[in-house]
């Protein structure tokens, strides 16, 4: 399967749109449903996923040694209602 190649400007615009759309759903809609925390786990060796979670405003909480199927390390990230309320989990325009 061929990988879709986008121009740099198109890629950046798509990524910015995706980040804003994700944040719009995660913050107001999830918190409105009574959620206190949303969690995500990412393979520690997956630098792209770790950067993406950081861009989305997630807080890295801890390393999960041996958490993976083959004993890979993972990181636990989360977003909390307090972070959204305080504006710490916002995505820049």
MOPAC internal coordinates of N, CA, C and O (Angstrom, degrees):
PM7 1SCF
backbone

  N    0.0000 0     0.00 0     0.00 0    0    0    0
  C    1.4423 1     0.00 0     0.00 0    1    0    0
  C    1.5243 1   109.31 1     0.00 0    2    1    0
  O    1.2310 1   120.34 1   -50.46 1    3    2    1
  N    1.3186 1   116.96 1   129.54 1    3    2    1
  C    1.4524 1   121.32 1  -179.26 1    5    3    2
  C    1.5174 1   110.52 1   -77.90 1    6    5    3
  O    1.2310 1   121.56 1   -34.06 1    7    6    5
  N    1.3180 1   114.62 1   145.94 1    7    6    5
  C    1.4616 1   121.05 1   177.75 1    9    7    6
  C    1.5221 1   108.72 1   -88.20 1   10    9    7
  O    1.2310 1   120.65 1   -44.94 1   11   10    9
  N    1.3088 1   116.36 1   135.06 1   11   10    9
  C    1.4585 1   121.55 1   177.88 1   13   11   10
  C    1.5168 1   108.98 1   -72.64 1   14   13   11
  O    1.2310 1   120.57 1   -54.88 1   15   14   13
  N    1.3024 1   116.52 1   125.12 1   15   14   13
  C    1.4558 1   121.00 1   178.06 1   17   15   14
  C    1.5240 1   109.06 1  -104.67 1   18   17   15
  O    1.2310 1   120.83 1   -57.76 1   19   18   17
  N    1.3117 1   116.02 1   122.24 1   19   18   17
  C    1.4609 1   121.44 1   177.69 1   21   19   18
  C    1.5177 1   109.05 1  -107.02 1   22   21   19
  O    1.2310 1   120.51 1   -27.70 1   23   22   21
  N    1.3088 1   116.63 1   152.30 1   23   22   21
  C    1.4547 1   120.24 1   172.02 1   25   23   22
  C    1.5182 1   108.80 1   -64.48 1   26   25   23
  O    1.2310 1   120.28 1   -23.35 1   27   26   25
  N    1.3375 1   117.06 1   156.65 1   27   26   25
  C    1.4595 1   121.25 1  -176.96 1   29   27   26
  C    1.5302 1   111.88 1   -55.96 1   30   29   27
  O    1.2310 1   120.04 1   133.76 1   31   30   29
  N    1.3264 1   117.54 1   -46.24 1   31   30   29
  C    1.4648 1   120.63 1  -178.65 1   33   31   30
  C    1.5271 1   110.85 1   -64.62 1   34   33   31
  O    1.2310 1   120.09 1   138.17 1   35   34   33
  N    1.3243 1   117.42 1   -41.83 1   35   34   33
  C    1.4565 1   120.71 1   179.31 1   37   35   34
  C    1.5280 1   110.97 1   -65.63 1   38   37   35
  O    1.2310 1   120.63 1   139.07 1   39   38   37
  N    1.3121 1   116.40 1   -40.93 1   39   38   37
  C    1.4590 1   121.04 1   178.99 1   41   39   38
  C    1.5237 1   110.76 1   -62.91 1   42   41   39
  O    1.2310 1   120.64 1   134.93 1   43   42   41
  N    1.3316 1   116.39 1   -45.07 1   43   42   41
  C    1.4685 1   120.69 1   179.70 1   45   43   42
  C    1.5252 1   110.98 1   -64.03 1   46   45   43
  O    1.2310 1   120.00 1   139.30 1   47   46   45
  N    1.3259 1   117.60 1   -40.70 1   47   46   45
  C    1.4675 1   121.24 1   179.65 1   49   47   46
  C    1.5249 1   110.44 1   -65.46 1   50   49   47
  O    1.2310 1   120.58 1   138.07 1   51   50   49
  N    1.3211 1   116.49 1   -41.93 1   51   50   49
  C    1.4623 1   120.38 1   178.31 1   53   51   50
  C    1.5214 1   111.01 1   -64.66 1   54   53   51
  O    1.2310 1   120.48 1   136.73 1   55   54   53
  N    1.3150 1   116.69 1   -43.27 1   55   54   53
  C    1.4668 1   120.42 1   179.42 1   57   55   54
  C    1.5261 1   110.90 1   -64.12 1   58   57   55
  O    1.2310 1   119.90 1   138.04 1   59   58   57
  N    1.3207 1   117.80 1   -41.96 1   59   58   57
  C    1.4673 1   121.36 1   178.81 1   61   59   58
  C    1.5237 1   110.69 1   -63.90 1   62   61   59
  O    1.2310 1   120.50 1   137.92 1   63   62   61
  N    1.3408 1   116.64 1   -42.08 1   63   62   61
  C    1.4632 1   119.61 1   178.38 1   65   63   62
  C    1.5209 1   110.28 1   -63.26 1   66   65   63
  O    1.2310 1   120.37 1   134.89 1   67   66   65
  N    1.3301 1   116.89 1   -45.11 1   67   66   65
  C    1.4590 1   121.26 1  -179.42 1   69   67   66
  C    1.5277 1   110.57 1   -61.31 1   70   69   67
  O    1.2310 1   120.02 1   136.37 1   71   70   69
  N    1.3183 1   117.57 1   -43.63 1   71   70   69
  C    1.4681 1   121.24 1   179.38 1   73   71   70
  C    1.5246 1   110.94 1   -60.95 1   74   73   71
  O    1.2310 1   120.29 1   134.64 1   75   74   73
  N    1.3276 1   117.06 1   -45.36 1   75   74   73
  C    1.4722 1   120.34 1  -179.72 1   77   75   74
  C    1.5249 1   110.99 1   -66.19 1   78   77   75
  O    1.2310 1   120.15 1   138.99 1   79   78   77
  N    1.3300 1   117.33 1   -41.01 1   79   78   77
  C    1.4683 1   120.59 1   179.90 1   81   79   78
  C    1.5238 1   110.09 1   -64.39 1   82   81   79
  O    1.2310 1   120.03 1   135.78 1   83   82   81
  N    1.3115 1   117.54 1   -44.22 1   83   82   81
  C    1.4545 1   121.71 1   178.47 1   85   83   82
  C    1.5246 1   110.59 1   -59.81 1   86   85   83
  O    1.2310 1   120.95 1   133.45 1   87   86   85
  N    1.3219 1   115.78 1   -46.55 1   87   86   85
  C    1.4651 1   120.40 1  -178.77 1   89   87   86
  C    1.5264 1   111.45 1   -64.04 1   90   89   87
  O    1.2310 1   119.88 1   141.35 1   91   90   89
  N    1.3145 1   117.84 1   -38.65 1   91   90   89
  C    1.4589 1   121.47 1  -179.45 1   93   91   90
  C    1.5248 1   110.92 1   -63.23 1   94   93   91
  O    1.2310 1   120.06 1   143.64 1   95   94   93
  N    1.3197 1   117.50 1   -36.36 1   95   94   93
  C    1.4697 1   121.06 1   178.87 1   97   95   94
  C    1.5217 1   110.12 1   -78.93 1   98   97   95
  O    1.2310 1   120.54 1   132.78 1   99   98   97
  N    1.3184 1   116.56 1   -47.22 1   99   98   97
  C    1.4579 1   120.73 1  -174.89 1  101   99   98
  C    1.5242 1   111.90 1   -60.57 1  102  101   99
  O    1.2310 1   120.18 1   131.43 1  103  102  101
  N    1.3055 1   117.26 1   -48.57 1  103  102  101
  C    1.4590 1   119.68 1  -175.70 1  105  103  102
  C    1.5107 1   114.66 1   -68.81 1  106  105  103
  O    1.2310 1   119.98 1    99.82 1  107  106  105
  N    1.3105 1   117.64 1   -80.18 1  107  106  105
  C    1.4620 1   120.29 1  -172.55 1  109  107  106
  C    1.5238 1   114.82 1   -64.17 1  110  109  107
  O    1.2310 1   119.58 1   136.08 1  111  110  109
  N    1.3184 1   118.40 1   -43.92 1  111  110  109
  C    1.4616 1   119.62 1  -173.73 1  113  111  110
  C    1.5208 1   112.56 1   -74.01 1  114  113  111
  O    1.2310 1   119.99 1   138.75 1  115  114  113
  N    1.3242 1   117.62 1   -41.25 1  115  114  113
  C    1.4605 1   119.42 1   179.57 1  117  115  114
  C    1.5277 1   110.43 1   -70.00 1  118  117  115
  O    1.2310 1   120.11 1   135.11 1  119  118  117
  N    1.3272 1   117.40 1   -44.89 1  119  118  117
  C    1.4698 1   120.58 1   178.84 1  121  119  118
  C    1.5197 1   111.16 1   -62.89 1  122  121  119
  O    1.2310 1   120.14 1   143.66 1  123  122  121
  N    1.3285 1   117.34 1   -36.34 1  123  122  121
  C    1.4661 1   121.08 1   179.90 1  125  123  122
  C    1.5282 1   111.44 1   -64.57 1  126  125  123
  O    1.2310 1   120.61 1   156.10 1  127  126  125
  N    1.3046 1   116.43 1   -23.90 1  127  126  125
  C    1.4700 1   120.38 1   178.86 1  129  127  126
  C    1.5225 1   111.44 1   -88.16 1  130  129  127
  O    1.2310 1   120.19 1  -171.86 1  131  130  129
  N    1.3211 1   117.23 1     8.14 1  131  130  129
  C    1.4580 1   121.35 1   174.79 1  133  131  130
  C    1.5115 1   115.96 1    92.59 1  134  133  131
  O    1.2310 1   119.84 1  -174.88 1  135  134  133
  N    1.3202 1   117.91 1     5.12 1  135  134  133
  C    1.4695 1   119.71 1  -179.83 1  137  135  134
  C    1.5202 1   109.94 1   -70.05 1  138  137  135
  O    1.2310 1   120.94 1   -41.76 1  139  138  137
  N    1.3023 1   115.82 1   138.24 1  139  138  137
  C    1.4603 1   121.38 1   174.45 1  141  139  138
  C    1.5196 1   110.68 1   -94.36 1  142  141  139
  O    1.2310 1   120.68 1   143.90 1  143  142  141
  N    1.3397 1   116.31 1   -36.10 1  143  142  141
  C    1.4615 1   120.89 1  -175.37 1  145  143  142
  C    1.5260 1   109.84 1  -144.95 1  146  145  143
  O    1.2310 1   121.48 1   -36.98 1  147  146  145
  N    1.3266 1   114.78 1   143.02 1  147  146  145
  C    1.4617 1   122.41 1   170.39 1  149  147  146
  C    1.5205 1   105.48 1  -117.87 1  150  149  147
  O    1.2310 1   120.65 1   -49.66 1  151  150  149
  N    1.3234 1   116.36 1   130.34 1  151  150  149
  C    1.4585 1   120.82 1  -177.86 1  153  151  150
  C    1.5261 1   111.78 1  -115.04 1  154  153  151
  O    1.2310 1   121.54 1   -28.38 1  155  154  153
  N    1.3280 1   114.66 1   151.62 1  155  154  153
  C    1.4610 1   121.80 1   174.02 1  157  155  154
  C    1.5228 1   107.49 1  -141.09 1  158  157  155
  O    1.2310 1   120.84 1   -33.73 1  159  158  157
  N    1.3032 1   116.00 1   146.27 1  159  158  157
  C    1.4531 1   121.34 1   175.25 1  161  159  158
  C    1.5257 1   107.99 1  -120.42 1  162  161  159
  O    1.2310 1   121.16 1   -40.24 1  163  162  161
  N    1.3281 1   115.38 1   139.76 1  163  162  161
  C    1.4612 1   120.22 1  -178.76 1  165  163  162
  C    1.5212 1   109.52 1  -134.91 1  166  165  163
  O    1.2310 1   121.29 1   -39.06 1  167  166  165
  N    1.3130 1   115.14 1   140.94 1  167  166  165
  C    1.4537 1   121.84 1   176.02 1  169  167  166
  C    1.5286 1   108.75 1   -57.49 1  170  169  167
  O    1.2310 1   120.26 1   -52.35 1  171  170  169
  N    1.3252 1   117.11 1   127.65 1  171  170  169
  C    1.4710 1   121.36 1  -175.94 1  173  171  170
  C    1.5253 1   112.37 1   -59.30 1  174  173  171
  O    1.2310 1   119.86 1   149.92 1  175  174  173
  N    1.3176 1   117.88 1   -30.08 1  175  174  173
  C    1.4674 1   121.58 1  -179.27 1  177  175  174
  C    1.5265 1   112.90 1   -81.87 1  178  177  175
  O    1.2310 1   119.64 1   172.93 1  179  178  177
  N    1.3232 1   118.29 1    -7.07 1  179  178  177
  C    1.4690 1   121.94 1  -177.35 1  181  179  178
  C    1.5313 1   109.63 1   -91.85 1  182  181  179
  O    1.2310 1   120.96 1   -95.09 1  183  182  181
  N    1.3253 1   115.76 1    84.91 1  183  182  181
  C    1.4664 1   120.68 1  -175.96 1  185  183  182
  C    1.5252 1   112.34 1   -62.44 1  186  185  183
  O    1.2310 1   119.85 1   146.54 1  187  186  185
  N    1.3262 1   117.89 1   -33.46 1  187  186  185
  C    1.4608 1   121.05 1   178.65 1  189  187  186
  C    1.5316 1   110.30 1   -62.19 1  190  189  187
  O    1.2310 1   120.53 1   132.90 1  191  190  189
  N    1.3244 1   116.60 1   -47.10 1  191  190  189
  C    1.4733 1   120.42 1   179.34 1  193  191  190
  C    1.5240 1   111.10 1   -63.20 1  194  193  191
  O    1.2310 1   119.98 1   139.83 1  195  194  193
  N    1.3320 1   117.65 1   -40.17 1  195  194  193
  C    1.4645 1   121.19 1  -179.98 1  197  195  194
  C    1.5272 1   111.08 1   -64.27 1  198  197  195
  O    1.2310 1   120.39 1   138.00 1  199  198  197
  N    1.3358 1   116.86 1   -42.00 1  199  198  197
  C    1.4745 1   120.19 1   177.57 1  201  199  198
  C    1.5257 1   110.93 1   -65.72 1  202  201  199
  O    1.2310 1   120.62 1   138.59 1  203  202  201
  N    1.3420 1   116.42 1   -41.41 1  203  202  201
  C    1.4639 1   121.11 1  -178.82 1  205  203  202
  C    1.5308 1   110.35 1   -62.59 1  206  205  203
  O    1.2310 1   120.06 1   134.46 1  207  206  205
  N    1.3239 1   117.50 1   -45.54 1  207  206  205
  C    1.4675 1   120.06 1   178.35 1  209  207  206
  C    1.5230 1   110.87 1   -61.23 1  210  209  207
  O    1.2310 1   120.30 1   141.35 1  211  210  209
  N    1.3215 1   117.04 1   -38.65 1  211  210  209
  C    1.4655 1   120.48 1   176.04 1  213  211  210
  C    1.5219 1   112.01 1   -63.16 1  214  213  211
  O    1.2310 1   120.63 1   137.44 1  215  214  213
  N    1.3353 1   116.40 1   -42.56 1  215  214  213
  C    1.4769 1   120.27 1   177.88 1  217  215  214
  C    1.5173 1   111.71 1   -62.12 1  218  217  215
  O    1.2310 1   120.63 1   147.40 1  219  218  217
  N    1.3283 1   116.41 1   -32.60 1  219  218  217
  C    1.4555 1   120.58 1  -179.31 1  221  219  218
  C    1.5262 1   112.30 1   -81.31 1  222  221  219
  O    1.2310 1   120.31 1  -178.21 1  223  222  221
  N    1.3240 1   117.01 1     1.79 1  223  222  221
  C    1.4578 1   120.21 1   175.35 1  225  223  222
  C    1.5105 1   114.84 1    88.97 1  226  225  223
  O    1.2310 1   119.99 1  -169.18 1  227  226  225
  N    1.3308 1   117.62 1    10.82 1  227  226  225
  C    1.4671 1   120.08 1   179.22 1  229  227  226
  C    1.5225 1   109.99 1   -73.07 1  230  229  227
  O    1.2310 1   120.84 1   -29.31 1  231  230  229
  N    1.3195 1   115.99 1   150.69 1  231  230  229
  C    1.4610 1   122.56 1   176.91 1  233  231  230
  C    1.5267 1   108.37 1  -103.56 1  234  233  231
  O    1.2310 1   120.82 1   -52.29 1  235  234  233
  N    1.3307 1   116.03 1   127.71 1  235  234  233
  C    1.4590 1   119.68 1   176.78 1  237  235  234
  C    1.5260 1   107.35 1   -76.32 1  238  237  235
  O    1.2310 1   120.69 1   -57.61 1  239  238  237
  N    1.3327 1   116.28 1   122.39 1  239  238  237
  C    1.4675 1   121.17 1  -175.36 1  241  239  238
  C    1.5172 1   113.43 1   -97.72 1  242  241  239
  O    1.2310 1   120.24 1   133.86 1  243  242  241
  N    1.3272 1   117.16 1   -46.14 1  243  242  241
  C    1.4622 1   118.36 1  -177.38 1  245  243  242
  C    1.5276 1   110.34 1  -165.31 1  246  245  243
  O    1.2310 1   122.07 1   -17.09 1  247  246  245
  N    1.3182 1   113.64 1   162.91 1  247  246  245
  C    1.4642 1   121.24 1   172.99 1  249  247  246
  C    1.5220 1   107.24 1   -89.06 1  250  249  247
  O    1.2310 1   120.42 1   -39.90 1  251  250  249
  N    1.3161 1   116.81 1   140.10 1  251  250  249
  C    1.4636 1   122.57 1   178.55 1  253  251  250
  C    1.5306 1   107.78 1  -112.33 1  254  253  251
  O    1.2310 1   120.07 1   -93.34 1  255  254  253
  N    1.3360 1   117.47 1    86.66 1  255  254  253
  C    1.4607 1   120.04 1  -176.72 1  257  255  254
  C    1.5229 1   111.82 1   -64.04 1  258  257  255
  O    1.2310 1   120.68 1   -47.41 1  259  258  257
  N    1.3267 1   116.30 1   132.59 1  259  258  257
  C    1.4493 1   121.70 1   176.51 1  261  259  258
  C    1.5198 1   114.91 1    66.90 1  262  261  259
  O    1.2310 1   119.72 1  -159.47 1  263  262  261
  N    1.3263 1   118.14 1    20.53 1  263  262  261
  C    1.4689 1   122.72 1  -175.52 1  265  263  262
  C    1.5248 1   112.75 1   -72.65 1  266  265  263
  O    1.2310 1   119.87 1   150.35 1  267  266  265
  N    1.3083 1   117.85 1   -29.65 1  267  266  265
  C    1.4635 1   121.87 1  -174.90 1  269  267  266
  C    1.5168 1   114.13 1   -74.02 1  270  269  267
  O    1.2310 1   121.26 1   -13.34 1  271  270  269
  N    1.3091 1   115.20 1   166.66 1  271  270  269
  C    1.4701 1   122.81 1  -179.41 1  273  271  270
  C    1.5271 1   111.34 1   -54.31 1  274  273  271
  O    1.2310 1   120.67 1   142.10 1  275  274  273
  N    1.3180 1   116.32 1   -37.90 1  275  274  273
  C    1.4618 1   121.46 1   179.81 1  277  275  274
  C    1.5246 1   111.64 1  -107.24 1  278  277  275
  O    1.2310 1   121.21 1  -148.54 1  279  278  277
  N    1.3324 1   115.29 1    31.46 1  279  278  277
  C    1.4725 1   123.60 1   178.88 1  281  279  278
  C    1.5239 1   113.86 1    66.98 1  282  281  279
  O    1.2310 1   120.39 1  -155.09 1  283  282  281
  N    1.3395 1   116.85 1    24.91 1  283  282  281
  C    1.4610 1   119.63 1   175.92 1  285  283  282
  C    1.5319 1   109.05 1   -71.66 1  286  285  283
  O    1.2310 1   121.35 1   -27.76 1  287  286  285
  N    1.3197 1   115.03 1   152.24 1  287  286  285
  C    1.4626 1   120.72 1   174.14 1  289  287  286
  C    1.5207 1   109.63 1   -82.10 1  290  289  287
  O    1.2310 1   120.72 1   -35.37 1  291  290  289
  N    1.3119 1   116.24 1   144.63 1  291  290  289
  C    1.4604 1   123.88 1   175.72 1  293  291  290
  C    1.5170 1   108.41 1  -126.39 1  294  293  291
  O    1.2310 1   120.72 1   -14.06 1  295  294  293
  N    1.3263 1   116.22 1   165.94 1  295  294  293
  C    1.4586 1   122.28 1   169.64 1  297  295  294
  C    1.5186 1   108.04 1  -115.82 1  298  297  295
  O    1.2310 1   120.93 1   -36.85 1  299  298  297
  N    1.3139 1   115.83 1   143.15 1  299  298  297
  C    1.4648 1   122.32 1   174.14 1  301  299  298
  C    1.5242 1   107.91 1   -99.03 1  302  301  299
  O    1.2310 1   120.91 1   -52.05 1  303  302  301
  N    1.3211 1   115.86 1   127.95 1  303  302  301
  C    1.4622 1   123.45 1   175.96 1  305  303  302
  C    1.5155 1   108.34 1  -118.95 1  306  305  303
  O    1.2310 1   120.85 1   -23.01 1  307  306  305
  N    1.3335 1   115.98 1   156.99 1  307  306  305
  C    1.4590 1   118.38 1   172.93 1  309  307  306
  C    1.5196 1   111.72 1  -151.91 1  310  309  307
  O    1.2310 1   122.42 1   -15.99 1  311  310  309
  N    1.3116 1   112.97 1   164.01 1  311  310  309
  C    1.4601 1   123.54 1   169.69 1  313  311  310
  C    1.5197 1   104.86 1  -123.98 1  314  313  311
  O    1.2310 1   119.67 1   -44.88 1  315  314  313
  N    1.3129 1   118.24 1   135.12 1  315  314  313
  C    1.4605 1   120.54 1   177.91 1  317  315  314
  C    1.5177 1   110.13 1  -117.42 1  318  317  315
  O    1.2310 1   121.38 1   -21.42 1  319  318  317
  N    1.3132 1   114.97 1   158.58 1  319  318  317
  C    1.4572 1   120.56 1   177.52 1  321  319  318
  C    1.5325 1   110.53 1   -57.97 1  322  321  319
  O    1.2310 1   120.29 1   140.26 1  323  322  321
  N    1.3415 1   117.05 1   -39.74 1  323  322  321
  C    1.4697 1   120.78 1   179.94 1  325  323  322
  C    1.5258 1   111.88 1   -62.13 1  326  325  323
  O    1.2310 1   120.29 1   142.04 1  327  326  325
  N    1.3322 1   117.06 1   -37.96 1  327  326  325
  C    1.4660 1   120.00 1   179.15 1  329  327  326
  C    1.5209 1   110.69 1   -64.01 1  330  329  327
  O    1.2310 1   120.19 1   139.78 1  331  330  329
  N    1.3369 1   117.24 1   -40.22 1  331  330  329
  C    1.4592 1   119.79 1   178.15 1  333  331  330
  C    1.5251 1   110.80 1   -69.41 1  334  333  331
  O    1.2310 1   120.31 1   138.88 1  335  334  333
  N    1.3265 1   117.00 1   -41.12 1  335  334  333
  C    1.4598 1   121.47 1   179.83 1  337  335  334
  C    1.5257 1   110.90 1   -61.76 1  338  337  335
  O    1.2310 1   120.97 1   138.55 1  339  338  337
  N    1.3402 1   115.75 1   -41.45 1  339  338  337
  C    1.4691 1   120.95 1  -178.61 1  341  339  338
  C    1.5283 1   112.01 1   -81.17 1  342  341  339
  O    1.2310 1   119.97 1   173.24 1  343  342  341
  N    1.3337 1   117.67 1    -6.76 1  343  342  341
  C    1.4579 1   120.94 1   179.47 1  345  343  342
  C    1.5126 1   114.14 1    80.70 1  346  345  343
  O    1.2310 1   119.69 1  -167.91 1  347  346  345
  N    1.3386 1   118.19 1    12.09 1  347  346  345
  C    1.4719 1   120.51 1  -178.74 1  349  347  346
  C    1.5063 1   112.95 1   -81.01 1  350  349  347
  O    1.2310 1   119.80 1   168.14 1  351  350  349
  N    1.3203 1   117.99 1   -11.86 1  351  350  349
  C    1.4628 1   120.04 1  -177.21 1  353  351  350
  C    1.5270 1   110.91 1  -111.12 1  354  353  351
  O    1.2310 1   120.60 1  -150.72 1  355  354  353
  N    1.3039 1   116.46 1    29.28 1  355  354  353
  C    1.4670 1   118.70 1  -177.73 1  357  355  354
  C    1.5168 1   111.26 1   -85.40 1  358  357  355
  O    1.2310 1   121.59 1   -23.38 1  359  358  357
  N    1.3060 1   114.56 1   156.62 1  359  358  357
  C    1.4657 1   121.98 1   177.01 1  361  359  358
  C    1.5306 1   107.23 1  -104.48 1  362  361  359
  O    1.2310 1   120.13 1   -52.95 1  363  362  361
  N    1.3345 1   117.36 1   127.05 1  363  362  361
  C    1.4596 1   119.08 1   179.48 1  365  363  362
  C    1.5327 1   111.28 1   -65.70 1  366  365  363
  O    1.2310 1   120.90 1   -33.28 1  367  366  365
  N    1.3170 1   115.88 1   146.72 1  367  366  365
  C    1.4831 1   121.67 1   178.46 1  369  367  366
  C    1.5022 1   109.61 1   -70.08 1  370  369  367
  O    1.2310 1   120.10 1   180.00 1  371  370  369

